[in-house]
Each structure stands twice: as C-alpha cells, then as structure tokens.
C-alpha cells in the first residue's frame, strides 16, 4: 500500500471535512471522535461533494438530499443513497495525514 500526504493534522478542525485531491481523486479528510478518516468526496447518489456536508456520530451527511455515510465503512445509513462510497486507509506521521488510494493487487 502506498501512502501520500493529504494534509497536515493541524489543518483539520474537529467534525469539519477538508476536501483534498490525490492523484485525481477527490477525498474528504475528517477528524472526528479522536480519529482521522478519508472517504471519497463524491456522494454515490447525487454526484455532489460530501465535504460540503456536516459530520456527526462518525457519519458525513450529503448536503443535497441528506444521505449520510459511515466514515469507517462508506456505507449509507439512509435513503436516498443505496451504494457505499470508497473509504481509504489513513496513517498519521507527525503532523502529516497520509492516505492510500491505491488498491492492493
């Protein structure tokens, strides 16, 4: 697994998504409940940015139609979304938040 720097840990505010782009993939990086998560930034239902939504109870909510996605699994917790969004492994090294968007072969 190859990790790349997404942002600095000090750049993240609790429960406030930060949109970054890694190798052409839009990612929402979120610090909540003492952990840092990386989830694909595009809602599987409406093709809008999840980083513009709110974070609560380890879920990120799409601002357009209200679907919420679990930051740990990417699974939607309610309609209208029915498909999960990808989540990515995260490592913290010092102040760097590292994310792997590559798939293992």
MIGU-342980 format. One record per atom (N, C-alpha, C, O): z, x, y; residue in one letter. Coordinates in steps of 0.02 Angstrom, whole numbers, plus 32768, in hexadecimal, padded with zeros to 4 digits. Each point is the difference from the previous one (the first is absolute). Last residue first. Example, Ala and Ser with C-alpha at 12.3 -4.5 7.8 and 13.67 -1.06 7.14 Angstrom:
BEGIN
816282827F90s 8003802A803Bs 80257FD98037s 800880198037s 7FF47FF67EABa 80007FD3803Ba 8000802D803Ca 802180347FFFa 
//
This chain:
BEGIN
7F027F707EF1x 7FCB7FF57FCEx 801E7FFB7FBBx 7FDB7FF77FCFx 808F7FC3812Cx 800280327FCBx 7FCA7FF07FCDx 7FF37FC57FF2x 7FFF7FFC8117x 80117FE67FBEx 800080397FCEx 7FD6802C8001x 805B7FD78114x 7FD380117FCAx 80197FE27FBEx 803C7FFD7FF4x 8032800480E6x 7FD37FC67FF7x 7FCE800E7FC9x 7FD47FD67FF4x 812C8081806Ex 7FC8800F7FD3x 7FD77FC17FF8x 80187FCC7FEAx 809B80A080DCx 7FE87FC67FD9x 7FC780187FD3x 7FD780288015x 810880348095x 7FC580117FDAx 7FED7FC57FD3x 802C7FE17FE1x 806D80628105x 7FF77FCB7FCFx 7FBC800E7FDEx 7FCC7FFE8021x 80E680AD806Cx 7FBE7FE97FEDx 80027FC87FCCx 802380067FCDx 809380868095x 7FF07FC6802Ax 7FBB7FE37FEDx 7FEA7FD08021x 808880B37F24x 8017800C8044x 7FF37FC1802Ax 80197FCB7FEFx 7F7C80047F4Ex 800D80488002x 801380108048x 7FD58003802Cx 80017F1B7F23x 801880178041x 800F804B7FF9x 802480157FD3x 7F317F2E7FA7x 803280367FFCx 801380128048x 7FD77FFD802Ex 7FA27F2A7F40x 80178021803Dx 803180377FEFx 802B7FF87FD4x 7F027F5B7FB4x 803D802A7FFBx 800E80258041x 7FD280158023x 7FAD7EFB7FDCx 7FF380477FF4x 804280277FFCx 80307FF08023x 7F507F057FC0x 80388027801Dx 7FF580487FEAx 7FDF800E7FCEx 7F747F098049x 801780407FE3x 803D801C8026x 80057FFB803Dx 7FD37EFC7FB0x 7FE080378025x 801B80417FE3x 803980027FE9x 7FAB7EFA7F9Fx 80298034801Ex 7FD68031802Ax 7FC380017FFBx 80037EF47FDEx 7FF480437FE5x 802E80338021x 800C7FFC803Cx 7FEF7F1E8004x 800D7FFD7FB8x 7FF680447FDFx 8016800B7FC7x 80197F6F813Ex 7FEA803A7FD9x 80127FF77FB6x 80367FE87FF0x 80067F7980C4x 7FC17FF67FDDx 7FE8803D7FD7x 7FD27FF97FD8x 810D7FD07FFCx 7FBC7FF18014x 7FF88009804Bx 80327FFE8024x 808980917F57x 7FEF7FBA800Ex 7FB97FFA8017x 7FDE80318011x 808A809D7FB2x 80387FD57FEDx 7FF27FB78010x 802A7FD57FF3x 7F3B81167FC8x 800F7FCD8032x 80397FD47FE7x 80077FF37FC4x 7FD781167FFBx 7FF47FBC7FEAx 80117FCE8037x 803180088023x 7FEB80EF7FDBx 7FC37FE6801Dx 7FF27FB77FEEx 7FCF7FE48018x 80F280BC7FB5x 7FCE7FF07FCDx 7FBD7FEA801Cx 7FCD80057FDEx 80F6803E80AAx 8007802A7FC4x 7FC67FF77FCFx 7FEC802F7FDFx 802F7F5080EDx 7FEF80458011x 8004802E7FC4x 7FE280368000x 7FE17EBF8008x 8037802C7FEFx 7FEB8048800Dx 7FCD80167FE7x 7FCD7F14809Fx 7FF3802C7FC7x 803C802D7FF6x 801C801B8030x 7F957EE6804Bx 802A803B8001x 7FF380287FC0x 7FF47FE47FCBx 7F887F5680DDx 800C801C7FBDx 802B803F8007x 7FF68028802Dx 7FB67F4D8090x 804580017FE8x 800B80177FB9x 80397FFD7FE8x 7EFD7FF080B6x 800E7FC57FD8x 804580007FDFx 80137FD07FDEx 7FAA80DB80C8x 7FCF7FCB8008x 80127FC07FDBx 80017FCA801Ex 807A810E7FE2x 80097FD9803Dx 7FD27FC38004x 80107FD18025x 805E80AF7F00x 7FC07FFD8025x 80097FD0803Bx 80167FC77FF7x 80B580C67F94x 7FE07FBF8006x 7FC080058028x 7FFE80208035x 80AE807E7F24x 7FD98000803Ex 7FD87FC08001x 7FDF7FED7FD0x 811580677FAFx 7FBD7FE17FFFx 7FE080078044x 802180028033x 80C880347F8Ax 7FD2802C7FDCx 7FBC7FE07FF5x 7FDE800E7FCEx 80C97F8880BFx 80107FFC7FB9x 7FCE80267FD4x 7FEB7FE87FCCx 7FAF80058117x 80427FE47FF3x 800A7FFD7FB4x 7FD27FEF7FDCx 7F70805080FCx 801E80197FC2x 80467FE27FFBx 80288001802Fx 7EDD7FB98058x 8048800F8001x 801880157FBBx 7FE27FEF7FCDx 7F1B803180A1x 802F7FCD7FEAx 804880198004x 800E80378017x 7F2580478011x 800E7FD6803Ax 80327FC97FEFx 80137FD9802Cx 7F9480C07F32x 802E8024802Cx 800F7FDA8040x 802D80138026x 7F347FA57F31x 80457FEE7FF1x 80318023802Fx 80377FE7800Bx 7EBE7FD2801Cx 803080377FFDx 80477FE77FF3x 801C7FD98027x 7F067FA07F7Fx 801D80138040x 803680347FF5x 8017800A7FC8x 7F5D7F697F94x 7FE1803D801Ax 801780118047x 7FD78013802Ax 80707F347F38x 7FDA7FF3803Dx 7FE1803E8020x 7FE27FFB8035x 80997FFD7EF0x 7FE87FBC800Bx 7FD07FFB803Bx 7FCC7FE07FFBx 80AC80E87FBFx 7FCF7FEF7FCBx 7FE47FB98009x 7FD07FEE7FDFx 808880C780E3x 80167FC57FD9x 7FCA7FED7FCEx 7FC57FFF8010x 806280FB8055x 7FD47FC68005x 80187FC87FD1x 800680097FC4x 805780DD8054x 800A7FDA803Fx 7FD77FC08004x 80077FDB8030x 807180B27EFCx 7FBF7FF8801Fx 80087FD0803Bx 80227FCE7FFCx 80B280BC7FC7x 7FDB7FC87FE3x 7FBD7FFB8023x 7FFB8010803Cx 80F9808C7FA6x 7FBB80028018x 7FD97FCA7FDAx 80007FFF7FC2x 811880468081x 7FCC7FE47FD4x 7FBB80098021x 7FFB8005803Dx 811E80517FCAx 7FBF80008022x 7FCC7FEB7FCDx 7FFE80197FC7x 81207FB98059x 7FC8801E7FDBx 7FC17FFD802Ax 7FFC7FDC8031x 80DC7FBF800Cx 800E80467FEEx 7FCA80237FD9x 800A80387FE9x 7FE47EE4806Ex 803580037FCEx 800C80477FE7x 8010800A7FC5x 7F177FF880B8x 802B7FC67FFDx 803380097FC8x 7FF180207FCEx 7F23804D80B5x 804480147FEDx 802B7FC18004x 80067FE18035x 7EE2804C7FADx 80397FD78016x 804180207FE8x 800780127FC6x 7ED68004805Dx 803B80257FEBx 803C7FDD801Ex 80027FF2803Cx 7EF27FCB7F89x 803C7FF08027x 803980297FE1x 800E7FFA7FC5x 7ED980348039x 80417FFB7FDEx 80357FE98032x 7FFE8014803Ax 7EE2800F7F98x 80347FE9802Ex 80407FF27FD9x 7FFF7FDB7FCEx 7F2E80D37FFAx 80267FC67FE8x 80377FEF8032x 8029802B8012x 7F3F80967FFBx 7FDB7FC38009x 80227FC17FE8x 7FE37FCA8002x 808781107FF4x 7FC080047FDCx 7FD97FBF8003x 7FE37FEA7FCEx 80F17FE9809Cx 7FFD803B7FD5x 7FC07FFE7FD8x 7FF57FD27FD8x 80917FB5810Cx 7FC480027FD7x 7FFF80427FDAx 80058035801Ex 80C37F1B8054x 7FE180427FFFx 7FC17FFA7FD5x 7FF87FD27FD9x 80D87F8A80A5x 7FBE80057FE1x 7FE780488005x 8000801E8036x 80FD7F6E7FC1x 7FD780308026x 7FBE80067FDAx 7FFE80127FC5x 80E17F2F8049x 7FC980237FDFx 7FDA802E802Fx 7FF77FF2803Bx 810C7FBB7FC6x 7FC67FFE802Bx 7FC780277FDFx 8002803D7FFEx 80EB7FB27FB7x 7FE07FBE7FFCx 7FC57FF78030x 7FEF7FC88012x 809B810B8028x 80117FD37FC9x 7FDD7FBD8008x 7FFE7FE38037x 7F8E80F2802Dx 80397FD78013x 800E7FD27FC6x 7FD17FE87FE0x 7FA881118034x 80097FBE7FE4x 803E7FDF801Bx 8036801E8001x 7F8180C6802Cx 7FD27FD18022x 800A7FB87FE8x 7FE77FD2801Fx 808B80EF7F83x 801C7FEF8041x 7FD47FD08028x 80177FE48032x 7FA080767F00x 80367FD17FF3x 801E7FE88042x 80137FC68007x 7EEF808C7FF5x 8043801C8000x 80337FC97FF4x 7FF97FC88018x 7F0B802C7F82x 80217FFE8041x 804280257FFAx 801380187FCBx 7F437FF17F89x 7FED7FC28021x 801C7FFC8047x 7FDD7FE9802Dx 7FDE80E37F15x 802E7FE98033x 7FE57FC18022x 7FC77FFE8017x 8002803C7EE6x 7FEC80168043x 80317FE38032x 801F7FCC7FF5x 7FC580687EEAx 80217FE08038x 7FE6801E8041x 7FF5803C8005x 7FBD7FA87EE7x 7FFA8027803Dx 801E7FD9803Bx 7FEC7FC7800Dx 802780467ED4x 80007FD6803Bx 8000802C803Ex 802780308004x 
//
